Amino acid sequence: MTEEGTKLSVSLSNDEALVLFEFLSRSCSDQKLAIEHGAEKQVLCNIHCRLERLLVEPLDPGYLDLLSRARQALRPTG
């Protein structure tokens, strides 16, 4: 268990960040996820906001193509 106030870091590839950003964009605006506690929704929205500040791709006119390529690259094989 971490101490209160301890910061953790998670590394994501750019493809992972784009796919996660898009997922969180949808999940923060609708209620389709099985949220059991308000804190769960809050942490997802917090991560979304942090990604929004870091990523430039969502502002790119070719964002949907970039997202499609990222999804393709991360698609499970087999």
Buried (B, 14 or more C-beta within 10 A) or exposed (E): EEEEEEEEEEEEEEBBBBBBBBEBEEBBEEEEEEEEEEEEBEEBBEBBEEBEEEBEBBEEEEBEEBBEEBEEEEEEEE
